[in-house]
Amino acid sequence: MPLVVMCGYPCCGKTRRAEELKVYFEQNTDRKVHIVGDGVLGVDKNAVYADSQKEKQVRAALKAEVERKVNKDDIVILDSLNYIKGYRYELFCLVKHARTPHCLVYCLTSDDVSSAWNTSRDVGEQYTQDIFDALVLRFEAPDSRNRWDSPLFTVLRDDTLPFELISDALFKRKAPPPNQSTQSQPLSSTNFLYELDKITQDVLMTIFHAQKTSVPGDLISVPGATEKIELSRSINMAELRKFRRQFISYTKMHPTENTGQIANMFVQYLNKSLL
């Protein structure tokens, strides 16, 4: 029956979220739930992602396994990186052909947080730093405006999964109802996108210049925000830009009706990412 496609950086919590979904569906439906992932294939992920041909073979094997398990009764959860939009489109075509609904669950974290989670694993389960960095650079974030990435549920590391909305999207064959913010401030608003770009850039420059006279532990005031940056460590412009890109990607999919809150939202995101 339905397919749930997990998506996100390496070590961003996809497997944990997949297991949470499995438990929820088993407790609230009478359907079997299958999790299909890299672990099922028993491959060496560092060897696979270092070789484009091996990676293609693994993606093909995962897709074939999904195709075998998708039927009118069961729920299939694809727990893999799924970081290439072209591959997600192939999965969309697969479920379209099978005449079954699907949705995408995007586990959004900063690359620093995911890297820390990676190094906290047992050595045999870790990605090497080179492979990890390469996968982060190649990652193509999902976009709810693409039909193959919709319905899209973006989940931050401390969020609770929207189980009922995901269930509705799968079993009632409809996307989850828009919340107040997305109704009031559509993504197509040119002013919203302009403000998002300008405010986040201003915040970055404020932090960058403030570090010249600050030390770790200082609080940095940001224009337009009531909250302050908790500067726990020195951070360079390249890292700041990464955080900005991730925040913009998330906020485009979850726009706020009040552009005056963008600065505070970005400060909160940075403070969580810098932990």
Secondary structure, 3 states (H helix, E strand, C coil): CCEEEEEECCCCCHHHHHHHHHHHHHHHCCCCEEEEEHHHHCCCHHHHHCCHHHHHHHHHHHHHHHHHHCCCCCEEEEECCCCCHHHHHHHHHHHHHHCCCEEEEEEECCHHHHHHHHHCCCHHHCCCHHHHHHHHHHCCCCCCCCHHHCCEEEEECCCCCCHHHHHHHHHCCCCCCCCHHHHHCCCCCHHHHHHHHHHHHHHHHHHHHHCCCCCCCCEECCCCCCCCEECCCCCCHHHHHHHHHHHHHHHHHCCCCCHHHHHHHHHHHHHHHCC
